[in-house]
């Protein structure tokens, strides 16, 4: 396991038990972001870096009982918290690295990634892996329940020009990884970038 993986597991493992109670009001933002993906009944969707699975209920509601909902995370303690919260009833949980997903090529209609991009060790390569598992024309949603400025303030830092979520950085990063950005919103109340998998 790489040092990056160890760091991610240690960071999130130490916070998993009270993660949901730290951010109790995020549910509506997750539901609104999922609605913007425009999933259809029977679609197959992955929550990449699913954490405690907060996106799984709205994803399940969007694809219906016959759709497929997967949640993949690198940190066992986060998946355990998802199970304790009953979110494993909404989708199948996978202990997996989003940089090397145990999924067939073009097997999904969409990927949802909440807070994901900041934790990717090799963003271009990792976004290519997400493109690999999504069919041409499928959707990627990169989401955070608060915007970049609000998140930086919460963490006691300032936004830098190198921030991957800055539109000027994210658009070419996605383009080089098989995605075309179709929508970009960065407000205090949310961050949401949508992209379509090129054919």
TORGU-772296 format. One line per 5 residues: number of its first residue (from 0); for each residue y, z, x of N, C-alpha, C. Coordinates in pm, 1 decimal, decimal comma, padded with zeros to 6 digits. Each point is the difference from the previous one (the first is absolute). Layout:
// TORGU-772296
NUM> Y:Z:X:Y:Z:X:Y:Z:X ~ ...
// end
This chain:
// TORGU-772296
0> -00118,6:00000,0:00084,5:00118,6:00000,0:-00084,5:00124,6:00000,0:00088,8 ~ 00099,1:-00080,1:-00036,0:00120,4:-00010,3:00081,5:00086,3:00124,8:-00014,0 ~ 00091,8:00017,0:00094,2:00094,8:00111,5:-00008,4:00082,5:-00008,3:-00127,5 ~ 00034,9:-00122,7:-00040,2:00078,2:-00018,5:-00122,8:-00078,0:00052,4:-00120,3 ~ -00128,3:-00037,3:-00009,3:-00081,9:00045,8:-00112,2:-00009,9:00152,3:-00001,6
5> -00020,0:00058,0:00116,1:-00010,2:00145,6:00010,3:00129,4:00064,9:-00046,6 ~ 00113,8:-00054,7:00043,5:00129,8:00054,0:-00040,1:00017,8:-00008,1:-00152,4 ~ -00032,8:-00115,0:-00058,1:00014,7:-00017,5:-00145,0:-00088,6:00099,6:-00073,6 ~ -00123,7:00013,6:00042,7:-00091,2:00092,9:-00066,5:00047,9:00144,9:00012,6 ~ 00049,5:00035,9:00116,8:00049,9:00136,5:00018,8:00124,0:00024,9:-00085,6
10> 00093,6:-00095,3:00000,4:00123,7:00015,2:-00075,6:-00029,3:00016,4:-00149,0 ~ -00076,0:-00094,8:-00056,6:-00024,9:00003,0:-00143,7:-00105,6:00102,5:-00037,7 ~ -00095,8:00024,2:00087,6:-00100,8:00101,6:-00028,2:00061,2:00137,0:-00019,3 ~ 00100,5:00032,6:00080,9:00066,6:00130,2:-00009,9:00084,5:00012,1:-00126,5 ~ 00034,1:-00110,7:-00062,3:00088,7:00001,1:-00116,8:-00070,4:-00035,9:-00130,1
15> -00126,5:-00035,6:00007,8:-00069,9:-00053,4:-00117,2:-00006,4:00097,9:-00116,2 ~ -00029,2:00126,1:00027,5:-00023,7:00097,5:-00107,4:00120,7:00016,0:-00091,9 ~ 00121,5:-00007,2:00055,9:00118,1:00019,8:-00085,6:00085,9:-00125,4:-00011,0 ~ -00054,1:-00115,4:00034,7:00077,0:-00124,4:-00001,0:00061,5:-00027,6:-00137,2 ~ -00080,6:00008,3:-00105,0:00050,2:-00032,3:-00133,3:00105,3:00099,6:-00047,6
20> -00014,1:00126,1:00037,6:00098,0:00099,2:-00044,3:00131,9:-00013,1:00074,8 ~ -00002,8:-00063,6:00117,4:00124,4:-00023,0:00074,7:00085,2:-00107,8:-00065,9 ~ -00063,6:-00092,5:-00068,2:00070,6:-00112,9:-00061,7:-00045,7:-00014,6:-00145,0 ~ 00027,9:00100,1:-00084,5:-00057,7:00000,3:-00135,2:00060,7:-00100,8:-00096,5 ~ 00116,4:-00054,9:00032,9:00069,9:-00086,2:-00095,9:-00014,9:-00149,1:00029,1
25> -00094,0:-00036,5:00087,2:-00013,6:-00139,9:00041,4:-00078,3:-00086,8:-00098,2 ~ -00070,1:00061,6:-00093,9:-00087,3:-00075,4:-00090,0:00065,8:-00118,1:-00069,2 ~ 00116,8:00018,8:-00063,7:00063,7:-00113,9:-00066,6:00036,7:-00113,3:00096,1 ~ 00038,8:00032,7:00121,9:00033,5:-00104,9:00097,5:-00123,5:-00080,6:00037,0 ~ -00113,0:00066,8:00015,1:-00125,5:-00071,6:00026,7:-00034,4:-00093,0:-00115,1
30> 00008,6:00052,0:-00122,6:-00033,4:-00080,8:-00117,2:00092,0:-00121,6:-00011,7 ~ 00129,3:00018,3:00026,4:00094,5:-00111,6:-00007,8:-00029,7:-00104,9:00106,4 ~ -00034,4:00044,2:00120,9:-00032,5:-00094,3:00107,3:-00125,7:-00078,4:-00033,2 ~ -00101,3:00068,0:-00051,1:-00123,5:-00068,9:-00038,2:00028,7:-00102,4:-00108,7 ~ 00086,7:00032,3:-00095,0:00033,4:-00094,1:-00107,5:00060,4:-00128,6:00055,7
35> 00074,2:00010,7:00110,3:00064,5:-00118,6:00056,2:-00097,2:-00094,3:00070,6 ~ -00120,3:00048,4:00029,5:-00100,2:-00087,9:00062,1:-00052,9:-00100,6:-00101,3 ~ 00010,6:00033,2:-00127,4:-00047,2:-00086,2:-00109,0:-00150,1:-00028,5:00011,3 ~ -00074,6:00106,7:00020,2:-00145,1:-00012,2:00000,7:-00049,0:-00037,8:-00138,8 ~ -00114,2:-00067,8:-00002,1:-00061,6:-00038,0:-00127,2:-00130,4:00076,6:-00018,5
40> -00043,9:00007,4:-00123,9:-00129,0:00060,8:-00027,4:-00107,3:-00073,4:00080,4 ~ -00091,9:00073,1:00054,6:-00111,0:-00050,7:00081,8:00038,4:-00027,4:00145,3 ~ 00126,1:00018,1:00038,2:00038,2:-00021,9:00139,5:-00067,8:00102,0:00090,5 ~ -00002,0:-00034,5:00128,8:-00056,9:00086,4:00104,2:00114,0:00039,6:00093,5 ~ 00024,3:00130,6:00013,7:00116,3:00047,4:00075,4:-00039,9:00112,6:00094,1
45> 00062,8:00001,9:00116,0:-00020,2:00103,5:00100,7:00128,1:00079,6:00017,4 ~ -00012,2:00132,7:-00001,9:00108,1:00088,6:00041,3:-00027,6:00030,9:00146,9 ~ 00074,1:-00064,2:00089,3:-00022,3:00011,9:00144,7:00076,4:00120,4:00054,0 ~ -00072,7:00091,8:00062,5:00061,7:00125,7:00041,0:00029,1:00083,4:-00122,3 ~ -00101,3:00017,6:-00084,3:00020,4:00056,3:-00134,3:00035,5:00147,8:-00001,4
50> -00022,0:00071,5:00110,9:00030,8:00141,8:00001,7:-00074,5:00074,2:-00108,3 ~ 00072,6:00075,8:-00081,1:-00061,6:00078,8:-00106,3:-00022,5:-00081,4:-00127,6 ~ 00023,7:-00130,2:00007,5:-00032,9:-00088,4:-00111,8:00099,2:-00002,7:-00113,6 ~ 00126,2:00028,1:00028,3:00098,4:00004,6:-00108,8:00019,3:-00134,8:-00068,6 ~ -00026,9:-00109,7:00069,8:00015,3:-00131,7:-00062,3:-00122,6:-00041,7:-00081,2
55> -00112,4:00069,1:00017,7:-00123,2:-00045,2:-00064,5:00006,7:00001,6:-00152,3 ~ 00056,0:00103,7:-00065,8:00007,0:-00005,6:-00146,8:00081,0:-00118,6:-00054,1 ~ 00121,6:-00027,8:00051,1:00069,4:-00117,2:-00054,9:-00068,3:-00132,2:00038,0 ~ -00064,3:-00005,1:00116,3:-00074,1:-00122,1:00035,6:-00116,2:-00021,5:-00096,8 ~ -00072,6:00106,9:-00030,8:-00111,6:-00010,8:-00097,1:00052,3:-00042,7:-00135,3
60> 00110,3:00058,2:-00043,8:00056,2:-00037,0:-00130,4:00036,9:-00148,2:-00002,6 ~ 00046,7:-00051,6:00112,6:00042,8:-00140,1:00005,8:-00117,0:-00098,0:-00004,4 ~ -00110,4:00033,4:00065,2:-00111,7:-00095,4:00007,5:-00106,7:00026,0:-00105,4 ~ 00012,2:00112,1:-00070,4:-00094,0:00030,2:-00106,3:-00135,3:00046,6:00051,1 ~ -00088,9:00035,4:-00092,4:-00129,1:00055,9:00038,6:-00090,4:-00098,1:00072,5
65> 00021,0:-00130,4:-00018,8:-00086,0:-00098,2:00066,0:00057,6:-00049,1:00132,9 ~ 00122,1:00042,4:00033,5:00056,2:-00034,7:00130,3:-00058,2:00086,5:00109,5 ~ 00034,1:-00032,1:00123,3:-00047,9:00075,3:00115,2:00119,3:00064,8:00068,7 ~ -00007,2:00131,4:00019,0:00103,2:00074,4:00070,6:-00065,9:00069,4:00118,5 ~ 00052,2:-00026,6:00119,2:-00048,4:00063,3:00122,2:00114,3:00078,1:00062,7
70> -00032,4:00113,1:00059,3:00097,4:00076,3:00076,7:-00056,6:00024,7:00138,1 ~ 00068,4:-00047,1:00102,6:-00047,6:00016,8:00137,6:00096,5:00087,2:00077,9 ~ -00055,1:00096,0:00073,1:00083,2:00084,8:00084,2:-00079,2:00040,7:00122,8 ~ 00074,0:00025,1:00107,7:-00058,5:00037,1:00128,2:-00026,6:00149,6:00011,7 ~ 00061,6:00079,2:-00088,0:-00003,7:00146,1:00012,7:-00092,5:00061,8:-00104,7
75> -00112,8:00057,1:00043,5:-00093,6:00059,0:-00095,7:00064,3:00104,3:-00090,8 ~ 00090,1:00082,4:00053,2:00060,4:00105,8:-00081,4:00083,9:-00057,6:-00113,9 ~ 00061,7:-00114,2:00020,4:00076,5:-00063,3:-00108,0:-00094,0:-00047,9:-00110,8 ~ -00111,4:-00059,6:00038,1:-00096,2:-00045,6:-00100,4:-00060,9:00119,2:-00074,2 ~ -00023,3:00109,2:00070,3:-00050,7:00120,8:-00065,4:00101,0:00052,2:-00101,9
80> 00128,3:-00006,5:00033,9:00104,0:00042,1:-00095,2:00002,9:-00093,0:-00121,2 ~ -00023,4:-00129,2:00022,7:-00006,2:-00095,8:-00111,5:-00114,8:00035,5:-00094,2 ~ -00114,4:00037,3:00056,5:-00115,0:00039,4:-00082,0:00031,6:00127,5:-00078,1 ~ 00060,2:00098,5:00065,8:00035,5:00125,0:-00069,4:00094,4:-00026,9:-00117,0 ~ 00085,8:-00099,3:00016,2:00094,4:-00034,8:-00107,5:-00064,6:-00087,9:-00107,3
85> -00126,8:-00036,9:00019,1:-00071,3:-00082,3:-00097,1:00031,8:-00147,4:00007,2 ~ 00069,2:-00041,5:00104,5:00041,2:-00140,5:00007,0:-00112,5:-00092,6:00043,1 ~ -00110,8:00056,4:00046,4:-00115,8:-00082,7:00031,9:-00060,0:-00060,4:-00127,2 ~ 00036,2:00051,6:-00116,5:-00046,1:-00058,7:-00125,9:00074,9:-00129,2:-00031,9 ~ 00114,0:-00020,5:00067,1:00081,9:-00119,6:-00024,7:-00035,6:-00117,2:00091,0
90> -00068,1:00028,9:00111,2:-00035,7:-00105,8:00093,9:-00094,6:00052,0:00106,5 ~ -00058,8:-00090,9:00073,2:-00092,3:00035,9:00107,2:00078,8:00032,7:00126,0 ~ -00028,7:00115,9:00059,5:00068,3:00042,6:00121,3:-00081,4:-00039,1:00122,4 ~ 00069,3:-00053,4:00100,2:-00064,2:-00043,1:00124,1:00065,3:00070,2:00118,1 ~ -00080,4:00061,3:00085,1:00050,5:00050,0:00127,5:00001,1:-00119,8:00093,0
95> 00116,8:-00059,8:00018,3:00008,4:-00126,2:00073,2:00138,2:-00016,7:00061,4 ~ 00001,9:-00074,1:00107,7:00122,7:-00036,7:00069,3:00050,3:-00131,1:-00058,8 ~ 00124,3:-00003,3:-00045,3:00051,6:-00124,1:-00058,1:00013,1:-00110,9:00104,4 ~ -00014,7:00034,6:00127,1:00003,2:-00101,6:00105,0:-00133,8:-00073,2:00013,5 ~ -00105,0:00053,5:-00062,1:-00132,7:-00062,8:00005,9:-00073,4:00036,4:-00129,0
100> 00037,4:-00065,6:-00107,8:-00052,8:00035,4:-00131,7:-00143,0:-00049,8:-00018,7 ~ -00084,7:00080,9:-00062,2:-00138,0:-00041,1:-00026,0:-00010,6:-00083,4:-00127,6 ~ 00083,0:-00105,1:-00007,7:00007,7:-00083,3:-00119,3:-00011,9:-00147,4:00038,6 ~ -00055,5:-00078,0:-00092,1:-00013,7:-00143,8:00023,3:00137,4:-00067,9:-00002,0 ~ 00011,4:-00110,9:00068,3:00122,7:-00080,0:-00000,8:00029,0:-00046,5:-00142,4
105> 00126,4:00003,2:-00035,9:00050,2:-00049,7:-00128,7:-00069,6:00064,7:-00119,5 ~ -00037,2:00126,8:00013,1:-00072,6:00068,1:-00107,6:00091,3:00077,2:-00094,5 ~ 00130,5:00007,4:00030,8:00093,3:00077,8:-00081,3:00110,8:-00087,1:-00056,9 ~ 00058,6:00048,8:-00108,5:00117,1:-00065,8:-00058,5:00130,3:00060,2:00049,3 ~ -00005,4:00126,2:00044,7:00123,7:00066,5:00040,4:-00030,4:00119,7:00089,6
110> 00100,2:00034,9:00080,6:-00002,6:00122,0:00081,7:00129,2:00075,3:-00026,5 ~ -00014,2:00129,8:-00021,0:00113,2:00090,5:-00018,6:00001,7:00092,9:00120,4 ~ 00113,9:00013,8:00065,6:00009,6:00086,9:00116,8:00120,4:00091,7:-00010,4 ~ -00021,5:00124,5:-00038,8:00108,7:00097,7:-00012,7:00019,5:00072,2:00132,9 ~ 00118,4:-00012,8:00057,2:00029,2:00065,9:00126,7:-00083,0:-00051,8:00115,4
115> -00060,5:-00115,1:-00017,3:-00098,1:-00050,9:00096,1:00060,4:-00055,9:00127,5 ~ 00102,4:-00079,8:-00013,1:00046,0:-00081,3:00113,2:00040,4:00084,3:00121,0 ~ 00055,4:00117,6:-00023,6:00044,3:00084,3:00110,8:-00116,4:00058,2:00079,1 ~ -00121,0:-00006,4:-00055,5:-00116,2:00059,3:00065,6:-00097,6:-00103,4:00055,4 ~ 00038,3:-00127,2:-00001,5:-00087,2:-00104,4:00054,4:00018,9:-00007,4:00151,6
120> -00108,6:00009,9:00078,1:00013,9:-00002,7:00144,5:00041,9:-00136,8:00054,5 ~ -00046,2:-00107,1:-00064,4:00033,3:-00137,2:00039,4:00038,1:-00076,0:-00126,3 ~ 00125,5:00015,6:-00045,5:00036,2:-00051,0:-00132,3:-00035,4:-00145,5:-00025,9 ~ 00028,0:-00091,0:00092,4:-00029,8:-00141,1:-00025,5:-00150,3:-00021,4:-00016,5 ~ -00076,7:00056,2:00089,8:-00145,9:-00013,2:-00006,7:-00055,2:00067,3:-00125,3
125> 00052,0:00116,7:-00032,5:-00050,0:00073,9:-00115,9:00035,8:-00070,4:-00130,8 ~ 00119,0:-00058,6:-00008,3:00036,6:-00076,5:-00118,6:-00083,8:-00126,9:-00012,0 ~ -00041,8:-00057,7:00113,3:-00092,3:-00114,2:-00004,1:-00135,7:00041,9:-00057,0 ~ -00044,3:00121,3:00033,6:-00125,7:00049,7:-00056,2:00011,4:00016,0:-00151,7 ~ 00113,3:00049,0:-00047,4:00019,6:00008,6:-00144,1:00001,0:-00139,1:-00063,2
130> 00060,2:-00096,5:00067,9:-00000,6:-00137,7:-00050,9:-00142,2:-00055,9:-00003,9 ~ -00081,6:00037,8:00094,7:-00138,3:-00049,4:00005,5:-00077,1:00033,8:-00126,7 ~ 00022,3:00120,1:-00053,3:-00080,8:00044,2:-00113,6:00059,3:-00038,0:-00135,1 ~ 00117,3:-00063,7:-00000,9:00066,3:-00039,4:-00125,2:-00009,3:-00151,8:-00018,0 ~ -00028,1:-00040,9:-00120,4:-00008,1:-00143,6:-00030,8:00136,7:-00065,4:00015,7
135> 00003,9:-00130,6:00030,9:00128,1:-00070,2:00001,2:00070,8:00016,0:-00134,9 ~ 00127,9:00030,9:00004,8:00076,1:00024,5:-00121,7:-00003,2:00145,3:-00044,6 ~ -00081,7:00081,8:00066,8:-00006,5:00142,5:-00031,5:00123,0:00073,0:00051,6 ~ 00012,9:00124,9:-00036,8:00122,9:00076,2:00022,1:-00019,3:00117,9:00094,3 ~ 00102,7:00025,5:00080,0:00011,8:00121,1:00080,4:00124,9:00073,5:-00045,9
140> -00014,2:00128,4:-00027,9:00114,6:00083,9:-00036,2:00012,4:00111,5:00102,7 ~ 00110,4:00001,7:00073,1:00030,5:00108,4:00092,9:00103,5:00088,0:-00068,0 ~ -00035,2:00126,5:-00017,7:00075,5:00087,5:-00089,3:00027,2:00134,0:00067,3 ~ 00110,2:00060,2:-00038,8:00024,7:00140,5:00029,5:00081,2:00054,9:-00116,8 ~ -00032,3:00122,2:-00047,7:00070,1:00050,3:-00118,7:00146,1:00036,2:00021,4
145> 00048,4:-00004,7:00123,1:00143,7:00009,0:00025,5:00036,1:-00108,4:00100,9 ~ 00126,6:-00036,8:00002,8:00045,8:-00106,0:00088,0:00009,6:00043,2:00145,1 ~ 00031,1:-00094,5:00086,3:00003,2:00025,2:00144,0:00103,4:00105,6:00037,7 ~ 00121,1:-00007,1:-00056,6:00104,3:00096,1:00036,0:-00037,3:00140,6:-00046,3 ~ -00052,8:00010,4:-00121,6:-00039,5:00131,1:-00051,8:-00115,2:00058,6:00080,6
150> -00093,3:-00084,6:00039,6:-00113,0:00047,8:00080,5:00046,5:00046,4:00137,6 ~ 00088,4:-00077,4:00061,7:00052,1:00039,7:00131,7:00073,0:00134,3:-00010,3 ~ 00080,6:00017,9:-00104,6:00072,3:00126,4:-00018,1:-00098,2:00115,5:-00019,0 ~ -00106,1:-00023,2:-00078,1:-00101,1:00103,8:-00022,2:-00065,1:00041,1:00132,1 ~ -00017,5:-00096,7:00089,5:-00065,6:00026,0:00128,4:00098,6:00038,9:00110,4
155> 00128,4:00011,0:-00033,9:00099,7:00041,1:00097,2:00027,6:-00103,6:00107,6 ~ -00004,6:-00126,2:-00037,7:00026,0:-00106,4:00096,9:00087,7:-00107,0:-00065,1 ~ 00037,2:-00098,8:00080,8:00078,1:-00112,9:-00050,5:-00085,9:-00125,9:00002,5 ~ 00034,3:-00093,8:-00085,4:-00067,6:-00129,8:00002,6:00042,3:-00072,6:00127,3 ~ -00095,8:-00059,4:00067,2:00030,3:-00077,8:00120,2:-00018,3:-00148,0:-00030,1
160> 00059,7:-00088,1:00081,3:-00017,5:-00143,4:-00021,6:-00145,4:-00045,3:00015,7 ~ -00081,6:00081,2:00068,8:-00139,8:-00036,9:00022,7:-00090,1:00035,3:-00118,5 ~ 00053,0:00067,8:-00101,0:-00079,9:00042,1:-00115,3:-00075,0:-00120,9:-00057,0 ~ -00132,2:00009,0:-00003,6:-00081,6:-00112,2:-00049,0:00029,1:-00033,8:-00144,9 ~ 00047,0:00097,6:-00077,0:00025,2:-00025,0:-00141,7:00135,2:-00064,4:-00026,3
165> 00082,5:-00013,6:00102,0:00124,9:-00075,1:-00015,4:-00037,8:-00143,8:-00036,6 ~ 00066,4:-00055,3:-00099,2:-00036,0:-00134,4:-00046,7:00001,0:-00102,7:00112,9 ~ 00096,7:00011,8:00091,3:00010,1:-00095,9:00111,0:-00120,6:00008,7:00093,4 ~ -00065,9:00114,1:00005,2:-00120,2:00015,0:00082,5:-00127,2:-00027,8:-00079,5 ~ -00001,4:00045,0:-00124,7:-00121,7:-00009,5:-00079,5:-00032,7:-00142,7:-00041,2
170> 00102,0:-00076,9:-00038,1:-00025,5:-00136,5:-00048,0:-00071,3:-00084,2:00107,4 ~ 00049,2:-00006,2:00125,4:-00072,9:-00079,9:00099,8:-00134,2:00061,1:00039,3 ~ -00010,0:00133,4:-00003,5:-00127,5:00065,2:00028,6:-00105,8:-00042,9:-00100,6 ~ 00036,6:00002,5:-00127,6:-00092,4:-00045,0:-00103,5:-00032,3:-00147,9:00015,2 ~ 00102,0:-00080,9:00024,5:-00020,7:-00144,2:00012,8:-00097,1:-00032,8:00112,9
175> 00009,7:00072,0:00109,1:-00090,1:-00022,4:00112,1:-00139,9:00052,6:-00021,9 ~ -00019,1:00071,1:-00110,8:-00130,0:00061,7:-00029,2:-00067,9:-00058,9:-00123,2 ~ 00052,3:-00113,0:-00048,4:-00064,8:-00068,0:-00112,1:00058,1:00029,7:-00136,8 ~ 00117,8:00063,8:-00003,7:00062,0:00039,5:-00126,2:00139,4:-00061,1:-00013,8 ~ 00041,0:-00030,1:-00121,5:00136,6:-00042,4:-00029,4:00064,5:00105,3:-00089,6
180> 00106,3:00064,2:00049,9:00069,3:00100,8:-00079,6:00066,3:-00064,5:-00120,2 ~ -00020,8:00059,3:-00116,4:00056,7:-00053,5:-00123,0:00104,8:00091,5:-00061,5 ~ -00000,5:00127,8:00041,1:00092,9:00096,7:-00058,3:00019,1:00114,5:00098,5 ~ 00123,9:00051,4:00005,5:00030,1:00111,1:00091,1:00101,3:00090,3:-00066,9 ~ -00033,9:00128,8:-00016,1:00089,8:00098,9:-00059,0:00000,2:00122,2:00090,4
185> 00118,5:00043,9:00039,7:00013,1:00122,2:00079,3:00115,7:00080,5:-00058,1 ~ -00035,7:00091,7:-00090,9:00097,9:00085,0:-00067,4:-00035,5:00144,9:00029,9 ~ 00089,9:00093,1:-00030,9:-00032,5:00141,3:00021,8:-00128,3:00039,0:-00071,9 ~ -00020,2:-00054,5:-00120,9:-00112,5:00041,5:-00083,3:-00131,9:-00067,3:00035,8 ~ 00002,2:-00107,2:00080,2:-00125,9:-00065,6:00035,0:00019,9:-00109,0:00104,4
190> -00110,3:-00029,6:00065,4:-00009,4:-00116,1:00087,4:-00118,7:-00080,8:-00049,6 ~ 00019,3:-00131,3:-00020,7:-00109,9:-00084,9:-00044,0:00021,2:-00141,3:00052,2 ~ -00093,6:-00044,9:00081,7:-00000,6:-00138,2:00046,9:-00127,4:-00065,5:-00051,7 ~ 00015,0:-00111,6:-00068,2:-00114,6:-00074,9:-00050,3:-00014,6:-00128,8:00078,9 ~ -00125,2:-00036,4:00026,0:-00028,0:-00122,8:00074,8:-00123,2:-00066,6:-00060,6
195> -00006,2:-00131,1:00018,4:-00112,0:-00080,1:-00051,1:-00076,9:-00056,1:00118,7 ~ -00131,8:00006,3:-00009,5:-00087,8:-00053,0:00105,0:00005,2:-00151,3:-00002,4 ~ 00035,1:-00056,1:00115,2:00004,8:-00145,2:00010,9:-00141,2:-00059,2:-00007,6 ~ -00007,1:-00121,2:-00054,5:-00129,5:-00066,6:-00010,7:-00029,3:-00080,2:00121,6
// end
